[in-house]
Amino acid sequence: MPYTTPPRPFVEIRIGGFHLVVQRAPVRLFAAVSALVCSGFTAWWTAR
């Protein structure tokens, strides 16, 4: 049986004893945050 390496995580952060691993990109979170930021920027820009 051939040896296969496990998939690399999306993000891996190690600070001292703290270890955070995110396996997949949070696509829905990115989409929601970008929609909120863009609509807020548009409201601010048009209110000037």
N, C-alpha and C positions, 0 to 999 in steps of 0.2 A: 504494500500500500504506500503510495507516495506521500511524502510529508507536505502538508499545506500550511501556510502561515495564516494566522487569523487576520481578519480585515482590520485595517488601521482605524482608530477612532477619529471622529470629526475634530474633536478638541480634547487635549489631555493637559491638565494643569497640575503641577506639583510644586507646592510651596511649603517647605518644612514638612510637617506631618500631615498636611492637607493634600488630598489627592482627589481631583475631579475629572471624570471621564464622561464625555458626551459622545454616544455612539453614532447618532444620526443628526443631521442639521435640522433644527426646529423651524421648518419652512413656514408653517402656519403662523408662528410667532413673528418671524421676520416680515411676513406679509402684513400682519396686523399692525406692527410697529411702523412699517414704512407708510402704510395708508394713513395712520394717525398723524405722523410727522408731516406728510405731504399736505393733508387737509389743514393742519394747523398753520403751516407755512403759508398756504394759499389764503387762509383767512387773515393772517397777519399782513400779508402783502397787499391784499385788496382793501384793507381797512386803513391804509396809510394815507 
